[in-house]
Amino acid sequence: ARHRERLLADGNGRLVVTLDSPRFLLVYPEKNWLPVMEKLAALPVTQPAVRAYARLLLGNAETLEMDAAGRVLLPARLRQKTGLHKDVALVGMGHRFELWDAQAFEAETDAALALPAQALTELGALSL
């Protein structure tokens, strides 16, 4: 519910949902997906890893409409590929979102909180 207004404003209620990881789905307001699609289309498809990644994102992308309550019906095959069940967590990640199974996201959060401070130095000059 906390991201509903942004999703409605940024994408007029139209979202693009796709695979990127076996742990979560990527969710883009439609207008934010278009530059991603253009970047993927410009990559050198002669490299097998690039071709596979572009196929993963583009080939599994689904455009969905939010209903009046701000809900979408996710395709069953995308839910199955990422292990999404009834309770999910929508995580804001700047210009996109990640949609996680709620328990998996809680475990991911706990693991991140358990990282030693030294591990965070790998982020280099990132200062928030």
KOLTOR-722221 format. One line per field, with one value per atom (N, C-alpha, C, O): residue number from 1; residue in one letter; chain; atom name; x, y, z. Coordinates in steps of 0.1 Angstrom, whole numbers, always signed. Example, Ala and Ser with C-alpha at 12.3 -4.5 7.8 and 13.67 -1.06 7.14 Angstrom:
KOLTOR-722221
banu = (1, 1, 1, 1, 2, 2, 2, 2)
marmi = (A, A, A, A, S, S, S, S)
torvex = (A, A, A, A, A, A, A, A)
bati = (N, CA, C, O, N, CA, C, O)
c1 = (+132, +123, +132, +142, +128, +137, +129, +134)
c2 = (-57, -45, -33, -33, -22, -11, +0, +11)
c3 = (+78, +78, +78, +85, +71, +71, +79, +80)
//
This chain:
KOLTOR-722221
banu = (1, 1, 1, 1, 2, 2, 2, 2, 3, 3, 3, 3, 4, 4, 4, 4, 5, 5, 5, 5, 6, 6, 6, 6, 7, 7, 7, 7, 8, 8, 8, 8, 9, 9, 9, 9, 10, 10, 10, 10, 11, 11, 11, 11, 12, 12, 12, 12, 13, 13, 13, 13, 14, 14, 14, 14, 15, 15, 15, 15, 16, 16, 16, 16, 17, 17, 17, 17, 18, 18, 18, 18, 19, 19, 19, 19, 20, 20, 20, 20, 21, 21, 21, 21, 22, 22, 22, 22, 23, 23, 23, 23, 24, 24, 24, 24, 25, 25, 25, 25, 26, 26, 26, 26, 27, 27, 27, 27, 28, 28, 28, 28, 29, 29, 29, 29, 30, 30, 30, 30, 31, 31, 31, 31, 32, 32, 32, 32, 33, 33, 33, 33, 34, 34, 34, 34, 35, 35, 35, 35, 36, 36, 36, 36, 37, 37, 37, 37, 38, 38, 38, 38, 39, 39, 39, 39, 40, 40, 40, 40, 41, 41, 41, 41, 42, 42, 42, 42, 43, 43, 43, 43, 44, 44, 44, 44, 45, 45, 45, 45, 46, 46, 46, 46, 47, 47, 47, 47, 48, 48, 48, 48, 49, 49, 49, 49, 50, 50, 50, 50, 51, 51, 51, 51, 52, 52, 52, 52, 53, 53, 53, 53, 54, 54, 54, 54, 55, 55, 55, 55, 56, 56, 56, 56, 57, 57, 57, 57, 58, 58, 58, 58, 59, 59, 59, 59, 60, 60, 60, 60, 61, 61, 61, 61, 62, 62, 62, 62, 63, 63, 63, 63, 64, 64, 64, 64, 65, 65, 65, 65, 66, 66, 66, 66, 67, 67, 67, 67, 68, 68, 68, 68, 69, 69, 69, 69, 70, 70, 70, 70, 71, 71, 71, 71, 72, 72, 72, 72, 73, 73, 73, 73, 74, 74, 74, 74, 75, 75, 75, 75, 76, 76, 76, 76, 77, 77, 77, 77, 78, 78, 78, 78, 79, 79, 79, 79, 80, 80, 80, 80, 81, 81, 81, 81, 82, 82, 82, 82, 83, 83, 83, 83, 84, 84, 84, 84, 85, 85, 85, 85, 86, 86, 86, 86, 87, 87, 87, 87, 88, 88, 88, 88, 89, 89, 89, 89, 90, 90, 90, 90, 91, 91, 91, 91, 92, 92, 92, 92, 93, 93, 93, 93, 94, 94, 94, 94, 95, 95, 95, 95, 96, 96, 96, 96, 97, 97, 97, 97, 98, 98, 98, 98, 99, 99, 99, 99, 100, 100, 100, 100, 101, 101, 101, 101, 102, 102, 102, 102, 103, 103, 103, 103, 104, 104, 104, 104, 105, 105, 105, 105, 106, 106, 106, 106, 107, 107, 107, 107, 108, 108, 108, 108, 109, 109, 109, 109, 110, 110, 110, 110, 111, 111, 111, 111, 112, 112, 112, 112, 113, 113, 113, 113, 114, 114, 114, 114, 115, 115, 115, 115, 116, 116, 116, 116, 117, 117, 117, 117, 118, 118, 118, 118, 119, 119, 119, 119, 120, 120, 120, 120, 121, 121, 121, 121, 122, 122, 122, 122, 123, 123, 123, 123, 124, 124, 124, 124, 125, 125, 125, 125, 126, 126, 126, 126, 127, 127, 127, 127, 128, 128, 128, 128)
marmi = (A, A, A, A, R, R, R, R, H, H, H, H, R, R, R, R, E, E, E, E, R, R, R, R, L, L, L, L, L, L, L, L, A, A, A, A, D, D, D, D, G, G, G, G, N, N, N, N, G, G, G, G, R, R, R, R, L, L, L, L, V, V, V, V, V, V, V, V, T, T, T, T, L, L, L, L, D, D, D, D, S, S, S, S, P, P, P, P, R, R, R, R, F, F, F, F, L, L, L, L, L, L, L, L, V, V, V, V, Y, Y, Y, Y, P, P, P, P, E, E, E, E, K, K, K, K, N, N, N, N, W, W, W, W, L, L, L, L, P, P, P, P, V, V, V, V, M, M, M, M, E, E, E, E, K, K, K, K, L, L, L, L, A, A, A, A, A, A, A, A, L, L, L, L, P, P, P, P, V, V, V, V, T, T, T, T, Q, Q, Q, Q, P, P, P, P, A, A, A, A, V, V, V, V, R, R, R, R, A, A, A, A, Y, Y, Y, Y, A, A, A, A, R, R, R, R, L, L, L, L, L, L, L, L, L, L, L, L, G, G, G, G, N, N, N, N, A, A, A, A, E, E, E, E, T, T, T, T, L, L, L, L, E, E, E, E, M, M, M, M, D, D, D, D, A, A, A, A, A, A, A, A, G, G, G, G, R, R, R, R, V, V, V, V, L, L, L, L, L, L, L, L, P, P, P, P, A, A, A, A, R, R, R, R, L, L, L, L, R, R, R, R, Q, Q, Q, Q, K, K, K, K, T, T, T, T, G, G, G, G, L, L, L, L, H, H, H, H, K, K, K, K, D, D, D, D, V, V, V, V, A, A, A, A, L, L, L, L, V, V, V, V, G, G, G, G, M, M, M, M, G, G, G, G, H, H, H, H, R, R, R, R, F, F, F, F, E, E, E, E, L, L, L, L, W, W, W, W, D, D, D, D, A, A, A, A, Q, Q, Q, Q, A, A, A, A, F, F, F, F, E, E, E, E, A, A, A, A, E, E, E, E, T, T, T, T, D, D, D, D, A, A, A, A, A, A, A, A, L, L, L, L, A, A, A, A, L, L, L, L, P, P, P, P, A, A, A, A, Q, Q, Q, Q, A, A, A, A, L, L, L, L, T, T, T, T, E, E, E, E, L, L, L, L, G, G, G, G, A, A, A, A, L, L, L, L, S, S, S, S, L, L, L, L)
torvex = (A, A, A, A, A, A, A, A, A, A, A, A, A, A, A, A, A, A, A, A, A, A, A, A, A, A, A, A, A, A, A, A, A, A, A, A, A, A, A, A, A, A, A, A, A, A, A, A, A, A, A, A, A, A, A, A, A, A, A, A, A, A, A, A, A, A, A, A, A, A, A, A, A, A, A, A, A, A, A, A, A, A, A, A, A, A, A, A, A, A, A, A, A, A, A, A, A, A, A, A, A, A, A, A, A, A, A, A, A, A, A, A, A, A, A, A, A, A, A, A, A, A, A, A, A, A, A, A, A, A, A, A, A, A, A, A, A, A, A, A, A, A, A, A, A, A, A, A, A, A, A, A, A, A, A, A, A, A, A, A, A, A, A, A, A, A, A, A, A, A, A, A, A, A, A, A, A, A, A, A, A, A, A, A, A, A, A, A, A, A, A, A, A, A, A, A, A, A, A, A, A, A, A, A, A, A, A, A, A, A, A, A, A, A, A, A, A, A, A, A, A, A, A, A, A, A, A, A, A, A, A, A, A, A, A, A, A, A, A, A, A, A, A, A, A, A, A, A, A, A, A, A, A, A, A, A, A, A, A, A, A, A, A, A, A, A, A, A, A, A, A, A, A, A, A, A, A, A, A, A, A, A, A, A, A, A, A, A, A, A, A, A, A, A, A, A, A, A, A, A, A, A, A, A, A, A, A, A, A, A, A, A, A, A, A, A, A, A, A, A, A, A, A, A, A, A, A, A, A, A, A, A, A, A, A, A, A, A, A, A, A, A, A, A, A, A, A, A, A, A, A, A, A, A, A, A, A, A, A, A, A, A, A, A, A, A, A, A, A, A, A, A, A, A, A, A, A, A, A, A, A, A, A, A, A, A, A, A, A, A, A, A, A, A, A, A, A, A, A, A, A, A, A, A, A, A, A, A, A, A, A, A, A, A, A, A, A, A, A, A, A, A, A, A, A, A, A, A, A, A, A, A, A, A, A, A, A, A, A, A, A, A, A, A, A, A, A, A, A, A, A, A, A, A, A, A, A, A, A, A, A, A, A, A, A, A, A, A, A, A, A, A, A, A, A, A, A, A, A, A, A, A, A, A, A, A, A, A, A, A, A, A, A, A, A, A, A, A, A, A, A, A, A, A, A, A, A, A, A, A, A, A)
bati = (N, CA, C, O, N, CA, C, O, N, CA, C, O, N, CA, C, O, N, CA, C, O, N, CA, C, O, N, CA, C, O, N, CA, C, O, N, CA, C, O, N, CA, C, O, N, CA, C, O, N, CA, C, O, N, CA, C, O, N, CA, C, O, N, CA, C, O, N, CA, C, O, N, CA, C, O, N, CA, C, O, N, CA, C, O, N, CA, C, O, N, CA, C, O, N, CA, C, O, N, CA, C, O, N, CA, C, O, N, CA, C, O, N, CA, C, O, N, CA, C, O, N, CA, C, O, N, CA, C, O, N, CA, C, O, N, CA, C, O, N, CA, C, O, N, CA, C, O, N, CA, C, O, N, CA, C, O, N, CA, C, O, N, CA, C, O, N, CA, C, O, N, CA, C, O, N, CA, C, O, N, CA, C, O, N, CA, C, O, N, CA, C, O, N, CA, C, O, N, CA, C, O, N, CA, C, O, N, CA, C, O, N, CA, C, O, N, CA, C, O, N, CA, C, O, N, CA, C, O, N, CA, C, O, N, CA, C, O, N, CA, C, O, N, CA, C, O, N, CA, C, O, N, CA, C, O, N, CA, C, O, N, CA, C, O, N, CA, C, O, N, CA, C, O, N, CA, C, O, N, CA, C, O, N, CA, C, O, N, CA, C, O, N, CA, C, O, N, CA, C, O, N, CA, C, O, N, CA, C, O, N, CA, C, O, N, CA, C, O, N, CA, C, O, N, CA, C, O, N, CA, C, O, N, CA, C, O, N, CA, C, O, N, CA, C, O, N, CA, C, O, N, CA, C, O, N, CA, C, O, N, CA, C, O, N, CA, C, O, N, CA, C, O, N, CA, C, O, N, CA, C, O, N, CA, C, O, N, CA, C, O, N, CA, C, O, N, CA, C, O, N, CA, C, O, N, CA, C, O, N, CA, C, O, N, CA, C, O, N, CA, C, O, N, CA, C, O, N, CA, C, O, N, CA, C, O, N, CA, C, O, N, CA, C, O, N, CA, C, O, N, CA, C, O, N, CA, C, O, N, CA, C, O, N, CA, C, O, N, CA, C, O, N, CA, C, O, N, CA, C, O, N, CA, C, O, N, CA, C, O, N, CA, C, O, N, CA, C, O, N, CA, C, O, N, CA, C, O, N, CA, C, O, N, CA, C, O, N, CA, C, O, N, CA, C, O, N, CA, C, O, N, CA, C, O, N, CA, C, O, N, CA, C, O, N, CA, C, O, N, CA, C, O, N, CA, C, O, N, CA, C, O, N, CA, C, O, N, CA, C, O, N, CA, C, O)
c1 = (+8, +0, +9, +4, +21, +28, +34, +38, +35, +41, +30, +33, +18, +7, +6, +5, +6, +5, +16, +14, +29, +40, +38, +41, +34, +32, +21, +22, +10, +0, +4, +1, +12, +17, +27, +27, +37, +48, +45, +51, +35, +32, +17, +13, +9, -5, -12, -21, -7, -13, -8, -13, +1, +7, +21, +29, +23, +36, +41, +34, +54, +61, +68, +76, +65, +70, +79, +74, +91, +99, +108, +109, +114, +124, +138, +141, +145, +159, +167, +179, +160, +166, +156, +144, +160, +151, +144, +135, +149, +144, +133, +126, +132, +123, +120, +127, +109, +105, +110, +109, +113, +115, +102, +95, +99, +86, +90, +97, +86, +89, +76, +67, +74, +64, +67, +79, +57, +59, +69, +77, +68, +77, +91, +100, +94, +108, +113, +125, +104, +108, +113, +123, +108, +112, +127, +133, +133, +148, +156, +166, +151, +157, +157, +166, +145, +143, +152, +158, +154, +163, +177, +185, +181, +195, +198, +208, +188, +190, +191, +199, +183, +182, +196, +199, +203, +215, +227, +238, +226, +237, +242, +234, +254, +260, +255, +259, +245, +239, +248, +245, +260, +270, +276, +282, +275, +280, +269, +258, +271, +261, +255, +243, +263, +258, +249, +239, +253, +244, +231, +221, +232, +220, +211, +198, +216, +208, +201, +190, +209, +203, +192, +182, +195, +184, +172, +161, +174, +163, +155, +143, +162, +156, +147, +135, +152, +144, +133, +122, +137, +127, +117, +105, +122, +113, +103, +93, +106, +96, +89, +81, +91, +84, +69, +65, +61, +47, +42, +46, +34, +27, +14, +6, +13, +1, -6, +1, -19, -27, -31, -35, -28, -33, -48, -53, -55, -70, -72, -62, -84, -88, -82, -80, -80, -74, -59, -53, -53, -38, -32, -20, -40, -35, -33, -38, -25, -22, -23, -21, -27, -27, -14, -13, -5, +8, +6, -2, +12, +11, +17, +27, +10, +14, +28, +35, +33, +46, +57, +67, +54, +64, +64, +74, +52, +51, +58, +66, +57, +63, +78, +85, +83, +98, +105, +116, +98, +104, +99, +103, +90, +85, +77, +76, +70, +60, +48, +42, +44, +32, +22, +23, +13, +3, +8, +5, +17, +23, +36, +45, +36, +47, +52, +44, +64, +70, +74, +82, +69, +72, +83, +80, +95, +107, +111, +114, +110, +114, +129, +137, +134, +148, +151, +158, +147, +149, +139, +127, +143, +134, +127, +119, +129, +122, +119, +123, +112, +109, +112, +114, +114, +116, +104, +99, +98, +87, +92, +95, +92, +97, +86, +76, +88, +80, +84, +95, +74, +76, +86, +94, +85, +94, +108, +118, +110, +123, +129, +141, +121, +126, +130, +140, +123, +126, +140, +148, +142, +155, +166, +177, +164, +174, +177, +189, +167, +169, +177, +187, +174, +182, +196, +205, +198, +212, +220, +232, +213, +220, +223, +234, +214, +217, +228, +235, +230, +241, +255, +265, +255, +268, +277, +273, +290, +299, +302, +301, +305, +307, +318, +318, +328, +339, +334, +340, +324, +319, +313, +313, +308, +302, +313, +310, +326, +336, +338, +344, +333, +334, +326, +328, +317, +309, +317, +312, +329, +338, +333, +330, +332, +330, +315, +311, +307, +292, +289, +293, +283, +280, +266, +261, +258, +244, +240, +228)
c2 = (-12, +0, +13, +23, +12, +24, +29, +40, +20, +23, +25, +29, +23, +24, +37, +37, +48, +61, +63, +69, +60, +61, +53, +57, +40, +32, +37, +36, +42, +47, +60, +62, +68, +81, +78, +84, +70, +68, +59, +61, +51, +42, +42, +33, +52, +52, +39, +35, +32, +19, +8, -4, +10, -1, -4, +5, -17, -22, -32, -39, -33, -44, -52, -47, -65, -75, -85, -90, -88, -97, -105, -101, -115, -123, -116, -110, -117, -113, -123, -125, -129, -138, -148, -146, -160, -170, -166, -173, -155, -151, -140, -139, -132, -121, -118, -122, -110, -104, -90, -83, -85, -70, -64, -70, -53, -46, -31, -24, -27, -14, -7, -13, +6, +14, +14, +14, +13, +12, +22, +18, +34, +44, +42, +46, +36, +32, +20, +18, +12, +0, +3, -4, +13, +16, +18, +12, +26, +28, +15, +12, +6, -6, -15, -21, -16, -23, -19, -27, -5, +0, -3, -7, -3, -7, -21, -25, -30, -44, -47, -55, -40, -42, -37, -42, -28, -23, -31, -29, -41, -49, -58, -62, -62, -71, -85, -93, -89, -103, -114, -125, -110, -121, -127, -138, -121, -127, -136, -130, -149, -157, -153, -154, -148, -144, -132, -131, -123, -111, -115, -110, -123, -128, -135, -133, -144, -151, -141, -143, -131, -122, -113, -111, -109, -101, -110, -105, -122, -131, -133, -134, -135, -136, -125, -127, -113, -101, -98, -96, -97, -94, -105, -102, -117, -128, -131, -138, -127, -130, -118, -118, -106, -94, -95, -99, -91, -90, -76, -71, -70, -57, -60, -67, -55, -57, -44, -33, -44, -33, -34, -44, -23, -23, -21, -13, -28, -25, -13, -7, -10, +2, +2, +12, -10, -11, -12, -14, -10, -11, -24, -26, -35, -48, -53, -47, -63, -69, -84, -89, -91, -105, -110, -108, -115, -120, -133, -142, -135, -147, -159, -157, -170, -181, -186, -190, -186, -191, -182, -187, -169, -160, -162, -162, -164, -167, -180, -181, -190, -203, -202, -208, -195, -194, -187, -190, -178, -171, -175, -170, -185, -190, -180, -180, -172, -162, -169, -177, -167, -172, -161, -150, -163, -153, -140, -129, -141, -129, -125, -133, -113, -108, -95, -88, -91, -78, -71, -76, -59, -50, -40, -32, -41, -34, -23, -26, -11, +0, +0, +0, +1, +1, +12, +10, +24, +36, +36, +39, +34, +35, +22, +21, +12, -1, -7, -1, -18, -25, -39, -45, -46, -60, -66, -61, -77, -84, -97, -106, -98, -110, -118, -112, -130, -138, -131, -129, -129, -121, -128, -121, -141, -148, -148, -146, -149, -149, -135, -133, -124, -111, -108, -102, -113, -112, -119, -113, -131, -138, -130, -129, -124, -116, -103, -100, -97, -86, -89, -82, -101, -105, -108, -105, -114, -117, -104, -103, -94, -81, -74, -68, -75, -69, -76, -70, -89, -96, -94, -99, -87, -85, -77, -67, -81, -73, -59, -58, -50, -36, -36, -28, -45, -45, -49, -44, -57, -61, -49, -49, -40, -28, -19, -10, -20, -12, -15, -7, -26, -30, -20, -19, -13, -3, +9, +18, +10, +21, +34, +37, +43, +57, +60, +72, +50, +52, +58, +51, +69, +75, +79, +87, +74, +77, +87, +91)
c3 = (+0, +0, +0, -5, +6, +7, -6, -8, -16, -29, -39, -51, -36, -46, -53, -65, -46, -53, -63, -74, -59, -68, -80, -91, -78, -90, -99, -111, -93, -101, -109, -121, -102, -108, -119, -130, -115, -125, -137, -147, -136, -147, -151, -159, -146, -149, -146, -153, -136, -132, -141, -139, -150, -158, -154, -152, -151, -146, -155, -162, -155, -162, -152, -143, -152, -142, -150, -160, -145, -152, -142, -130, -147, -139, -140, -150, -129, -129, -120, -121, -111, -101, -97, -98, -92, -88, -74, -69, -68, -55, -55, -45, -66, -66, -81, -90, -82, -95, -95, -85, -107, -109, -113, -121, -108, -111, -115, -107, -127, -132, -135, -141, -131, -137, -152, -156, -160, -175, -180, -188, -176, -182, -178, -186, -167, -163, -170, -170, -175, -182, -196, -201, -202, -216, -218, -227, -210, -211, -208, -215, -199, -196, -209, -213, -215, -227, -238, -246, -240, -250, -247, -256, -235, -231, -234, -239, -231, -233, -248, -253, -256, -270, -277, -287, -270, -276, -272, -277, -263, -259, -270, -279, -270, -280, -279, -270, -287, -286, -291, -290, -295, -299, -287, -288, -275, -263, -257, -254, -255, -250, -236, -234, -227, -214, -215, -209, -224, -226, -233, -228, -242, -249, -239, -240, -231, -221, -211, -208, -206, -197, -203, -197, -216, -223, -225, -224, -229, -231, -218, -218, -207, -194, -190, -187, -192, -188, -198, -195, -211, -221, -224, -226, -224, -228, -217, -220, -205, -194, -189, -180, -196, -192, -195, -206, -185, -187, -183, -172, -191, -187, -180, -186, -169, -160, -157, -156, -155, -151, -137, -132, -129, -115, -115, -123, -106, -105, -96, -92, -94, -86, -72, -66, -66, -53, -53, -43, -65, -66, -67, -64, -70, -71, -85, -94, -87, -100, -98, -87, -109, -109, -116, -128, -108, -114, -121, -117, -133, -140, -131, -124, -132, -123, -126, -116, -138, -141, -135, -131, -134, -127, -112, -106, -107, -92, -89, -79, -97, -95, -96, -88, -106, -108, -96, -94, -89, -78, -64, -54, -64, -51, -44, -31, -51, -44, -40, -47, -28, -22, -19, -25, -10, -7, -2, -6, +8, +15, +7, +6, +2, -5, +0, +8, -3, +1, -12, -19, -13, -24, -19, -10, -25, -20, -30, -41, -26, -34, -36, -26, -49, -52, -62, -72, -59, -68, -79, -76, -91, -103, -105, -115, -97, -99, -85, -75, -85, -73, -74, -85, -62, -62, -55, -44, -60, -53, -48, -56, -35, -28, -21, -18, -19, -9, +4, +7, +12, +25, +34, +40, +36, +44, +39, +46, +26, +20, +21, +24, +20, +22, +36, +39, +46, +60, +63, +70, +57, +58, +52, +58, +40, +34, +42, +43, +48, +57, +69, +73, +75, +87, +83, +91, +71, +67, +65, +68, +59, +57, +70, +71, +80, +93, +100, +109, +97, +104, +97, +103, +86, +80, +89, +96, +90, +98, +92, +80, +100, +95, +84, +75, +86, +76, +62, +52, +61, +48, +41, +29, +48, +42, +36, +28, +40, +35, +20, +12, +15, +1, -8, -20, -1, -9, -13, -20, -7, -11, -7, +5, -16, -13, -11, -10, -12, -10, +3, +13, +4, +17, +16, +8, +25, +25, +36, +38)
//
